[in-house]
């Protein structure tokens, strides 16, 4: 150390001579992860339940009741009449099925939402939902009414119609789902090859 460094250091010590360290407040004792196990698990379950209910767009608001023998029919604009006719007549291969018998309304709501999502993931275009007619019940056709209300709310559902007799008649519904982006690209490439 040079003389100037030594004088600066001594001047610093002289200036700081009466300074005392700050006392630290007592620390809070944190709980171990073992103590938090049940609480943390409950919070995680509540969080995932909230997320699942937020993602599911199917509303539980008032649902217009339908008659057990009513035919369900829905077609989005842009769906060709010939395509809808083939769906109505059951001419498309049924690639997936969902049976809602013995489901509560809430269970059915979750199952329909999950089913449509799974169909989209697996590039399924035509599926069948069996809901039953609900005849002879105190509240007839509850699940059928719910299906008629929920399916138009899902943008992925392009059309639906009550099934043919061999597939459950008015106790089941054919649904047609939109094409995935991958399927659209495949069709586009196939049609472009034909033109060349």
C-alpha positions as CSV (number, residue, x, y, z in Angstrom):
1,X,0.0,0.0,0.0
2,X,1.2,3.5,-0.8
3,X,1.1,6.4,1.6
4,X,-1.9,7.9,-0.1
5,X,-3.8,4.6,0.1
6,X,-2.9,4.4,3.8
7,X,-4.1,7.9,4.6
8,X,-7.4,7.3,2.7
9,X,-8.0,4.1,4.7
10,X,-7.3,5.8,8.0
11,X,-9.6,8.7,7.0
12,X,-12.3,6.1,6.2
13,X,-11.8,4.3,9.5
14,X,-12.0,7.6,11.4
15,X,-15.3,8.6,9.6
16,X,-16.8,5.1,10.3
17,X,-15.6,4.8,13.8
18,X,-18.9,5.2,15.6
19,X,-21.0,3.1,13.1
20,X,-22.5,-0.1,14.5
21,X,-23.9,-3.0,12.5
22,X,-27.7,-3.0,11.9
23,X,-29.4,-5.7,14.0
24,X,-31.3,-8.2,11.9
25,X,-34.9,-8.9,12.8
26,X,-35.7,-12.5,13.9
27,X,-36.3,-14.8,11.0
28,X,-39.6,-16.4,10.3
29,X,-39.4,-20.2,10.6
30,X,-40.6,-21.7,7.3
31,X,-42.6,-24.9,7.4
32,X,-41.0,-27.9,5.9
33,X,-42.4,-29.4,2.7
34,X,-43.6,-32.4,4.7
35,X,-45.8,-30.1,6.8
36,X,-47.2,-28.5,3.6
37,X,-47.9,-31.8,1.8
38,X,-51.7,-32.1,2.4
39,X,-52.2,-28.3,2.0
40,X,-50.2,-28.1,-1.1
41,X,-51.9,-31.1,-2.6
42,X,-55.4,-29.6,-1.9
43,X,-54.3,-26.3,-3.5
44,X,-53.0,-28.1,-6.6
45,X,-56.2,-30.1,-7.0
46,X,-58.3,-26.9,-6.6
47,X,-56.2,-25.1,-9.1
48,X,-56.4,-27.9,-11.7
49,X,-60.2,-28.2,-11.2
50,X,-60.6,-24.4,-11.7
51,X,-58.5,-24.6,-14.9
52,X,-60.5,-27.5,-16.3
53,X,-63.8,-25.7,-15.6
54,X,-62.5,-22.5,-17.2
55,X,-61.4,-24.3,-20.4
56,X,-64.7,-26.1,-20.9
57,X,-66.8,-23.7,-22.9
58,X,-70.1,-25.7,-22.6
59,X,-72.4,-23.6,-20.6
60,X,-74.7,-24.9,-17.9
61,X,-77.3,-22.1,-18.3
62,X,-80.9,-22.8,-19.0
63,X,-81.3,-25.5,-21.6
64,X,-84.4,-25.7,-23.8
65,X,-86.0,-29.1,-23.3
66,X,-86.6,-31.3,-26.3
67,X,-89.1,-34.2,-26.7
68,X,-87.7,-37.8,-26.5
69,X,-88.8,-38.4,-30.1
70,X,-87.5,-35.1,-31.6
71,X,-84.9,-35.2,-34.3
72,X,-81.8,-33.2,-33.6
73,X,-80.3,-31.3,-36.6
74,X,-77.7,-28.6,-36.9
75,X,-75.6,-27.4,-39.9
76,X,-73.1,-24.6,-39.8
77,X,-73.0,-22.2,-42.8
78,X,-70.5,-23.5,-45.4
79,X,-71.3,-27.2,-44.9
80,X,-72.3,-28.5,-48.3
81,X,-75.8,-30.0,-48.5
82,X,-74.6,-33.2,-49.9
83,X,-72.1,-33.6,-47.0
84,X,-74.9,-32.9,-44.5
85,X,-77.2,-35.4,-46.3
86,X,-74.6,-38.1,-46.1
87,X,-74.2,-37.4,-42.4
88,X,-77.9,-37.5,-41.8
89,X,-78.2,-40.8,-43.7
90,X,-75.3,-42.4,-41.7
91,X,-73.2,-42.9,-44.8
92,X,-69.9,-41.8,-43.1
93,X,-67.8,-44.4,-41.2
94,X,-68.2,-43.8,-37.4
95,X,-64.7,-43.4,-36.2
96,X,-65.4,-42.9,-32.5
97,X,-68.3,-43.4,-30.1
98,X,-69.3,-41.9,-26.7
99,X,-72.0,-43.5,-24.6
100,X,-73.6,-41.1,-22.0
101,X,-76.0,-43.6,-20.4
102,X,-75.9,-43.4,-16.6
103,X,-74.0,-40.0,-16.7
104,X,-75.2,-37.0,-14.7
105,X,-75.5,-33.7,-16.6
106,X,-72.2,-32.5,-15.3
107,X,-70.4,-35.8,-16.1
108,X,-71.9,-35.7,-19.5
109,X,-70.8,-32.1,-20.1
110,X,-67.2,-33.0,-19.2
111,X,-67.3,-36.2,-21.2
112,X,-68.6,-34.4,-24.4
113,X,-66.0,-31.7,-24.1
114,X,-63.2,-34.2,-23.6
115,X,-64.6,-36.5,-26.4
116,X,-64.6,-33.7,-29.0
117,X,-61.1,-32.6,-28.0
118,X,-59.8,-36.2,-28.3
119,X,-61.5,-36.6,-31.7
120,X,-59.7,-33.5,-32.9
121,X,-56.4,-34.7,-31.6
122,X,-56.8,-38.0,-33.5
123,X,-58.1,-36.4,-36.8
124,X,-61.6,-38.0,-36.4
125,X,-64.2,-36.4,-38.6
126,X,-67.4,-38.4,-37.8
127,X,-68.4,-39.7,-34.4
128,X,-71.5,-40.9,-32.6
129,X,-72.8,-39.8,-29.2
130,X,-75.4,-42.1,-27.6
131,X,-77.4,-40.1,-25.1
132,X,-80.7,-42.1,-25.0
133,X,-84.2,-40.7,-25.4
134,X,-85.0,-40.4,-21.7
135,X,-88.6,-41.8,-22.1
136,X,-90.6,-42.6,-19.1
137,X,-88.6,-40.3,-16.8
138,X,-89.8,-37.6,-14.5
139,X,-87.8,-35.2,-16.7
140,X,-87.7,-36.7,-20.2
141,X,-84.7,-36.3,-22.6
142,X,-82.5,-34.4,-20.2
143,X,-79.2,-35.5,-21.8
144,X,-80.6,-35.3,-25.3
145,X,-81.6,-31.6,-24.6
146,X,-78.1,-30.9,-23.2
147,X,-76.5,-32.4,-26.4
148,X,-78.8,-30.2,-28.6
149,X,-77.7,-27.2,-26.5
150,X,-74.0,-27.9,-26.1
151,X,-72.9,-29.1,-29.6
152,X,-73.6,-25.8,-31.4
153,X,-71.4,-24.0,-28.8
154,X,-68.3,-26.0,-29.9
155,X,-66.8,-24.4,-32.9
156,X,-65.2,-27.7,-33.8
157,X,-68.6,-29.3,-34.4
158,X,-69.6,-28.5,-38.0
159,X,-72.8,-30.4,-38.1
160,X,-74.9,-33.0,-36.2
161,X,-78.0,-35.0,-36.8
162,X,-80.0,-37.7,-35.0
163,X,-78.8,-41.1,-36.0
164,X,-80.3,-43.8,-38.2
165,X,-82.2,-46.7,-36.6
166,X,-79.3,-49.1,-36.7
167,X,-77.2,-46.6,-34.7
168,X,-79.8,-45.7,-32.0
169,X,-82.3,-43.5,-33.9
170,X,-83.3,-40.4,-31.9
171,X,-81.4,-41.7,-28.9
172,X,-78.0,-41.0,-30.6
173,X,-76.5,-38.3,-32.6
174,X,-74.0,-38.2,-35.4
175,X,-71.5,-35.4,-35.2
176,X,-69.2,-34.1,-37.9
177,X,-66.0,-32.3,-36.8
178,X,-63.9,-29.8,-38.6
179,X,-60.7,-31.0,-40.4
180,X,-57.5,-30.6,-38.5
181,X,-54.9,-28.3,-40.1
182,X,-52.8,-31.3,-41.0
183,X,-55.7,-33.0,-42.8
184,X,-56.4,-29.7,-44.7
185,X,-52.8,-29.6,-45.9
186,X,-52.9,-33.3,-47.0
187,X,-56.1,-32.6,-49.0
188,X,-54.6,-29.5,-50.5
189,X,-51.4,-31.3,-51.6
190,X,-53.4,-34.3,-53.0
191,X,-55.6,-32.0,-55.1
192,X,-52.6,-30.0,-56.3
193,X,-50.9,-33.2,-57.5
194,X,-54.0,-34.1,-59.5
195,X,-53.8,-30.8,-61.4
196,X,-50.2,-31.3,-62.4
